[in-house]
Amino acid sequence: MDLLHSWGVELAVHLQTGYSRYGGLFSVASTVADLHTTFFWLFPVWFHLRRHTALRLVWVAVVGDWLNLVLKWILFGERPYWWVHETRFYGAGPVPSLQQFPITCETGPGSPSGHAMGAAGVWYVMVTALLSVATEKRCPPLLFKFLQIGLWMVMGLVALVVCMSRVYMAAHFPHQVIAGVITGVLVAEVVSKEIWIYSASMKRYLFTTLFLTSFAAGFYLLLKAAGVDLLWTLDKAQRWCVRPEWVHLDSTPFASLLRNMGTLFGLGLGLHSPLYTETKKSSSTLVRAGCVISSLLLLHLFDSFKPPTHTAALFYLLSFCKSATVPLVTVSIIPYCVNGALSLQNKKGV
């Protein structure tokens, strides 16, 4: 593995020195590839335009990130920014100089890459959804073929840029981002075939949330009892990150787990809320546009709330609640308010 890691470090150094002018692009790619973008931006748009696609986005993102956490605990992947300081591969020779950035110092294991995995899964869902729409609209065969090739090429380009950005940031080795892309596509393909996610009961949402959380926590406790420290990477991040403030509590494994579980639970609450039942049949263009714009604006304001980090337990609890609020507001509260406002306006206009 040391030889494979050394090749990865060489590629990271090559990208940082030869492609430094694209540093801004790589930073944006890493930021956008985070599942935060999926939950706060993509999900609200897709839900009010094509409900089934939005549900697939959430299920693929949540299940994929949960699997990513479990795989990281099993594979124990190193990260370049600390590996170069601890390896004996270079002996007494000079160690490659890797730059670090504000988003470099993630605290979890590195394999597979969560950003690459999430981006691949989310884009797979969106591409297949757009092709499905083209099929429903009876798109001419030749045009459909061009559309098909174009969309898959765009997805491939996005995946490539995300992978390059993660290597450029010294957060991952090349084999980790490749494994992330492959795993992300596989998760998206498997989850997309599950028809029950479109009509899951609140009991199913609650059971799934509890099962995934309990499995991860139980797996952690089991390995800890066996003498395996699954938080070994946190010490490395704190030791080798050039700036302590770049080590964020929200990049820890349990923070990611609780954010995702909160999102899934909140989606279940929203879909089975009386408010959603009253408004789910409203499908006018004006209502949908109002819901999309209102959702994006409100969630943007809501995102400015950052849970306090001085107490880990409080941070995790508030992160869960914040994540649960996002789909709940998007699915039930905003459509109810938009429909109510438009109905009141129509009554005044009569």
N, C-alpha and C positions, 0 to 999 in steps of 0.2 A: 504493500500500500504506500510505503514511503516514496517509491519511484513514481507511482501514479500521482501522488500528492505533489511531488516536485514538478512534474509536467504541468499540473494545474497552476502552481505558483508562477511558473515561467509564462504561461498564457496570461495570467492576471497582470504580471509586470509588463508584458508586451502591450496589453490593452491600455494600461494606465499611462504608458509612455508614448505609444504610437497613436492612440485615439483619445487623448486627453481633451481634445476640442469637443468631443461628444459626451463629456462628463455630465452636462446638464440633461441631455437626452436619457442617459443611463439612469440618472437619479429619478427623473420623472417616470421612467419605465418601471423601476423598482417600487416606487410609491403607488402607481396606478395598479400594478399587479397584485397589491395587497388586497385581501378579501374585504377590507373596509370599503373599497370602491364598489365592489359587488353589492354589498348590503345597503350602502347609503345612496348610490347613484343608479346602478344598473337595475336593481330589483324594483325600485319605485316606477321606473319608466316601463319596464316589461310588464309589471303587474297590471297596470292600467291600459296596456295595449294588447297583451296576450298573456292571460293568467297562467296557463299551463307552463309556459316557458319560464315565467318568474318562479313558480314552485320548483321546477327542475333546477333552476339556478341555485336556490337556497339549499335544496337537498344535496345536490352535487357538491356545493361549497362546504357544507357542514360535514357530510360524511367523508369527503376527501380530506379535509383538514384534520378531522379526528383520526383517520387512518394514517395521515402524515405524522401525527404526534406519536402514535403507537410504533410506526416504523422507525422513527428517530430514536425511540427508546430501545429498540431492538438492534439497530445498526450502529449506533454510537458514532456517528460521523463527525470527523474533525471539521474545523473551519480554518481557512487559510490565515486569517489575521492572528490567530494564536498558535497555529501549527508551526509556522516558521520560527517562532521563538522557543519552542519546546522540543523540536525534533533534533535528533543526532545525525540526521542524514547528511548534513553539510560538514560535519566534523569540525575541524579547526578553521575551515574556510569561511569566507564572508557569507552572511545570510542575506538572501534577496530582500530588497527594500520594498515593502508594500505600503501604499498609502491607505489611510483609513478615512471614512466619511461618517457623517452623523447617523447614517442608516446601516453602517457596517457591523456594529457591535451587538448582534443578536445573541441571546443567551442560551438558546437551545442547541441540541446537536444539529449537524449540518446535512444529514442524508436521510431522505431525499429533500430537495429544495421545496419548501412550502410555497414560495412565490411562483416558481415554475409550474408546480403541480396545480395550484389554484388557477393560474392564468390559462393553462391548457384545458382544464376541465370547464371553466366558465366560457371560454371562447368556443369550445366544442359544442356546448349547449346552444350558444347564440347562432353559430353557423348552421347547425342542423335545423334550428327553428326558422331561420330565414329561407333555407332551401325548402322546408315544409310549406311555408307561406307561398313560395313561388310555384310549388306543385299544386296547391289548392287554387291558385289564381290561373291555372292552366297556362303557365308560361311556355312559349314556343320551345321545342326541343333544342334548337341551336342556341337560343338565348340562355336557356337553362344551363346548358353545358358551359358556356362562357361564365355564367354566374357561379356555377359550382367550382370551376377552376379558380376563378378570381377570389372567392371567399376563402377557399382552403389555402390559397397562396397568402392571403392577408393574415390568416391565423398562423401560418408557418412563420411569416415575417415577425409577427408580434411575439411568438414564442422564442424566436431567435434573439430578438432585441432584449427580451426579459432575461434570457439565459446569459447573454453577454453582460447585461447590467449587473447581475448577481456575481459573476466572476470578476468584473471590473471593480466592484465594491469590496472585493476580498472577503465576501460573506460565504461564498460557496466555491467548491471545486467543480470543474466541468462535468465529471461523471455524476455529480449530485444533481445538477440541473437537468441533465439528460434523463436520469432516473425519474425526476419529478415530472417532466413532460409526459413520459410514457405512462406513469402511474396515474396522472391526472386524466388522460384520455381514457384509460381503462375504467376508472371510477365513473366518469361521465357516461360512458357507453353502458355500463352495467346498471347504474341508477336510473338512467333514462328509460330503460325497459320495464321498470317497475310501475305499473299502471296505478297501483293503490295510493301512491303519493299524491294523486290529484284529488282524492276523496277521503283522505285519512281522517279518522275521528279524533276528537280532542284526547280521548283515552290513548289512542295510538301515538299522538304527539308527546303526551306526558310519559308514556312508557318508553318511547325511543329516547327521549331526553334523559330519563333516569338511567336507562340501560347503558347508553354511551358514556355518561358521566361516571357511573358506578364501575364500569369495566376499566376505564382509564385510571380511576383512583385505586381500584383493587389491584390492577396490574402494577401500579407504582408501589403500593404497600407490599405486595408479594415480593417484588424484586428487592425492595429495601430490606425486608426481613431476611432475604437471602444474602445480604451484604453488598448489594449493588446500589451505588449512589447514582440515581438518575438525574440529579441536579449538579453533577460534576462540571458541567459546562458553565454554570453561573460563576464559579470561582475563576475559571479561565478568562471569561469575558471581563470580569472586574480587574483581573491582573494585567491583561494585555491590551485593553482598549486605551488608546492614547488620551482620551478625555473621559473622566468618570461620568459626566452628565449624558454621554451617549449610550450608556447602559440603562435601558428603560425597563421598568417592571412589566410594561404591557407586552414585552417580547418574550416573557417567560412562558414555558409550556402550559401551565395551568391558567394563565390569563387568556391565552388563545382558546383553550378548551371551554372556559366559562363564557367567553364571548359568543362562541358558536352555539353552545347549548342554549344560551339566552335568546339568540336569534331564532332557533328552531321552536323553542317554547312560545316565544312571542308570536310567531307565525301561526301556531295552533290556536292561541287565544284570539288573534285577529279574525281568523277564518270562521271561528265558532262564536263570534260575538254577535249579539242581537243587532248591533249597528250594521255589521256587514250583511246580515240577512236582509235588512231593509233596503240596502242600496246595491246589492250585487247584480240586480237586473237592469240597472241604469247603464246604458251603453252608448249614449249619444256622444258625438265627437266633442261637443262643448264640455260635457261632464268629464270626459277622459282627459282632455287638455287641462282643465282646471285642476284635476286630481294630480296630474303629473307635475305641473308647475308648483302647486301648493306643497306637495310632498318634498320636492327638491329644495324649496326655500326653507321650509320648516326644519327638515333634517339637517340642512346646512347650519342653521342657527343652533339646533340641538347638539350638533357635533362639537360646538365650541365648549361644551361642558366636559371637563376632564376630571375624572375621579381622583381624589387625593391619594398620594402614593406613600404617605408616611406610615400607614398600617396596611400590610399585605391583605389581611382578611377583609378589611373594609373596601379596599381597592377591587378585589375579586367580586365581592357582593354587588358593588355599584356598577361594575363592568357588565355583570350578568343582567342587572336591571336595565341599564342603558341599552344593551343589545336587544333585550326583549321588547323595549319600547319602540324601536325602529320599525319592525314589521307590523306591530300592533297599530301604530299610528297610520302607517301607509295603507294597510288593508281595510281598517274599519273607521277610524276617527275622521280622517281627512275626507274620504268619500261621503260620509254622513254629513259633514259640515258643508262640503261643496254642493251636494244635492239640496240641502236645506237652504243655502244661500240663493241658489238658482231658482228654487221653487218660490221663495219669498219675493224675489225680483219679478218673477212671472206674474205673481198675484198682484203686485203693485202696478204692473204694466197693463193689467186687464181693466 
